[in-house]
Amino acid sequence: MQWEQAAQGFAAMGSEARLQVLRCLIRAGHEGLMVNEIQDRTGIAPSTLAHHLKFLTGAGVVEQEKIGRSTISRASFEQLEALAQFVLSECCADASHKKAANDV
C-alpha cells in the first residue's frame, strides 16, 4: 500500500459519523446493509449519510453493490486489513536499538 492510498483511507475514517457508519457495516459482516438499515442503526440523516458513504466508498473502505433499486453497502475488509497492516508493519522495528536507561 502506498502512502497516498493509506492517507486517503485513514482520512475517510477521520470523522465521528463516518467511523460510526464504518463500524456499523463491520458489525453487519460480509452481507452488508441497505442504506435505510444504516440510517436506522446510526440515526444519521439520509442526505448526510449519503455524503459519508460517498466519502468512505471513494477511499475504498466501503464497497457498494446495486441490486435492483437497492444499494447494499459493505465494509471492505480487505482494504481495512491492508490499512491496519500498513500502520502496524513497522511495529517495534526500532525497539532493539534503544538502550535501557541503566545500560552503559
N, C-alpha and C positions, 0 to 999 in steps of 0.2 A: 504494500500500500504506500502510495506517495504522500508526502506531507500535505499537499493541497487537498487531496481527497479526504485525508484524516481530519484536517481542519474544517472542511465543509460538513462532515458527518458530526463532529463534536459541536459545531455551531448550530446545527439543526436541533440538537438536544439542549441548547443553551437557554431555553425559556421554560418556566414552570409549566405552562399549559402544554407545550409540545412534549415535554418529558412525561406529563400525565397521560397524554394520548398514547405515547410510545409504550409506557408501562401497561396501559390498558390492553394494547394489542399483543404485548408479550404474554400477558396473563391469558389471553384468548388462545394462544398457541398457533399452530400452522393453519387452522381453519380460518382464522381472521374474523373480522366483524364488518357488518354493513355500517355505513355512516350513521344511520339513526341509532344503532346499538352503541356506537362510540359516544354519541351525544347523550344518550340515556345514562351511560355509565360515568361520564365525566361532567355532565352539566354545562358543557361549553356550547354557546350559541352556534347555530348552523353556519352562518357566514364566517364566523371566527374559526370554527372547526375546519371548514374548507380551506381557509388560509393556512392553518397549521399543517394540515395533511399535505397540501401542495409543497410546503417547505420541507417536510420530512421525506416526501417522495422524491423531490429534487435532489436531496442529499443521499438518496439510496438506502435510507434506514427503514423505509416503509415501501411496500410494493402494493400496487392496486391492480385488480382484475375486474373488468366489466363483464357481468353476466346478465344478459338481457338489459333491463333498466337499472339493475342494481350494481353497485360497485362494492367489492369486497376489499378491505384493506388488511394487510398482514405486516407484521414486523419482519424485516429482512434479517433473519437470524444469522445468515452467512456474513452479511455486512457488519452486523453488530459484533460478531465474534472477531472479525478482522480488525475492527476498531479497538476492541479490548486487547487483542494480540499486539497491535501497534503500540499502544500505550504501555504494555507490560513487557515488551520484547527485550528491553534492556534492564529489567529489574535486577537490582543488586550487582550490576556489572562493575561498579567501582568499589564495592564493599570490601573486597580483598586488598585494595590498595591503601586503605586507611589504617593508620596505626592507632592502637589503643592509647589513651592519654598517658598511661604509665609505662608504655613501651619506650625503650631508648634505642 
